[in-house]
Amino acid sequence: MHMNLNEIISLSEGEVLTPELNTDVNIHGGCCADLMSDVLAYSRPRAVLLTGLTNPQVVRTAQMADFRAIVFIRGKKPQTETIEIAVQENIPLISSPLGMFELSGRLHDAGLKSYENNGSD
Amino acid sequence: MDPTRPPTEQEKFGRHRPLTDRDAHEINRVEELSYDLKVREVMAANVITASPDMPMSGVLELLRTNRISGAPVVDGETLVGIISLEDIVRALQKNELSEPVHKYMSTQLVTAHCTDSVVESIKTFTEKGLGRLPVVDEDNKLKGIITKGDITRGILLAVQHDYKEEEVRRYRVSHLFEDIISDRTTLVLRYNIKAGDFTHGGNASSHIKRALLRLGADQKLARRCGIAAYEAEMNLIIHTSKGGILKLEVEPHKITLSTTDDGPGIANIEQVLQPGYSTATDKVREMGFGAGMGLVNIQKCVDKMELDSAPGKGTKLVMRIIVPPETLNSQKG
């Protein structure tokens, strides 16, 4: 089942770090990783990325792999460069106080599919 | 028939050919649209309504003159009920056509919200077996009415719109390659990548991906090239002594990405192609790279990868991607 990003924001008790970007976005699935190469190798487009990393490479990775949004776990806040690139590339950033397991569990329970499979779609 | 000719899809599979990537893409797009399109974008906004105090005979007249089978009942702008032909029949049986609408209207309302995705309404239609839904805003004010037909029409219009945009985009692209006549036209984009410049890591790949999309590559092709370029760009940043050059060459039927650097070079090429083999520092690993998957990822994304290196001299990585016939401008010009 697809999920609106606004619903993901509310389930993750998240704070939107890019208020200038539209969050009425349709998300097809979820993927979590702290290893950017894993994200590039094992993800499918149009998903949300859950990660504990906050450097600008995370946004670049998300952009290359066609992610639609990024949620930073455990209340992490990225540096300014990360936010700037995200705004420029139109990838909304959210900071959630939850841990990776809790957050993935909530989204999965609410019907969001895993997009971690190695689909070439 | 030429016996050496391979059978066509139709000959091989009859009428029911398997789904191709392109079909899957189209289906995906319609599904996507059902989430992207909002009820307010497809609903009919001009609705014929009844008021709670009008007599049932008035409703009968209203339905007859407009040739409809039911109407929402609004008090001011607020939706309070629905009245249908069935309710009129009930009133007729009791000879109560002069009674007010609110006595016979149905107040158990199933509605759609104007900000809902169209897919929500599709679910409601399926679950409740209804033919039309009144559309309200957050204050329960009536904004319109939606039928299954409205949804189909809305999605078809959106698909048509997409298609037109795609056509315009392709036209623009085909211009670039078709207006310039040569025996072999190649567009070359070159990027200088600095060693250790993590902050800008990915900028060049980002430009490459955008350029390909602008040239008419579909999302899938742009994603493959983007990922390969990005891994290669990060390799230059992480592993070279003085940086290197990332190059994109676009031709009508193929895309070539390559990186060149002048050191330090790779001693054992077989080793670096092993998944998980890494010489990256902790700093690099903290950034989510250096897991020894870069070249493996690149191999997955491209059709052909060649790695050539000598210690002390440098490394050249060439990645070739064949452009599927219907993307870029390689279709008949």
HADDOCK unambig.tbl for C-alpha pairs under 7 A between the chains (distance, minus, plus):
assign (segid A and resid 26 and name CA) (segid B and resid 35 and name CA) 6.52 0.50 0.50
assign (segid A and resid 26 and name CA) (segid B and resid 36 and name CA) 6.52 0.50 0.50
assign (segid A and resid 34 and name CA) (segid B and resid 288 and name CA) 5.87 0.50 0.50
assign (segid A and resid 35 and name CA) (segid B and resid 288 and name CA) 4.38 0.50 0.50
assign (segid A and resid 35 and name CA) (segid B and resid 289 and name CA) 6.34 0.50 0.50
assign (segid A and resid 36 and name CA) (segid B and resid 288 and name CA) 4.89 0.50 0.50
assign (segid A and resid 36 and name CA) (segid B and resid 289 and name CA) 5.90 0.50 0.50
assign (segid A and resid 37 and name CA) (segid B and resid 289 and name CA) 6.20 0.50 0.50
assign (segid A and resid 37 and name CA) (segid B and resid 293 and name CA) 6.13 0.50 0.50
assign (segid A and resid 37 and name CA) (segid B and resid 294 and name CA) 6.49 0.50 0.50
assign (segid A and resid 40 and name CA) (segid B and resid 227 and name CA) 6.50 0.50 0.50
assign (segid A and resid 41 and name CA) (segid B and resid 297 and name CA) 5.71 0.50 0.50
assign (segid A and resid 55 and name CA) (segid B and resid 287 and name CA) 6.83 0.50 0.50
assign (segid A and resid 56 and name CA) (segid B and resid 199 and name CA) 6.66 0.50 0.50
assign (segid A and resid 57 and name CA) (segid B and resid 201 and name CA) 6.67 0.50 0.50
assign (segid A and resid 57 and name CA) (segid B and resid 202 and name CA) 6.91 0.50 0.50
assign (segid A and resid 60 and name CA) (segid B and resid 202 and name CA) 5.74 0.50 0.50
assign (segid A and resid 64 and name CA) (segid B and resid 223 and name CA) 5.91 0.50 0.50
assign (segid A and resid 64 and name CA) (segid B and resid 226 and name CA) 5.24 0.50 0.50
assign (segid A and resid 64 and name CA) (segid B and resid 227 and name CA) 5.51 0.50 0.50
assign (segid A and resid 65 and name CA) (segid B and resid 223 and name CA) 5.90 0.50 0.50
assign (segid A and resid 65 and name CA) (segid B and resid 227 and name CA) 6.62 0.50 0.50
assign (segid A and resid 66 and name CA) (segid B and resid 223 and name CA) 6.90 0.50 0.50
assign (segid A and resid 121 and name CA) (segid B and resid 220 and name CA) 6.79 0.50 0.50
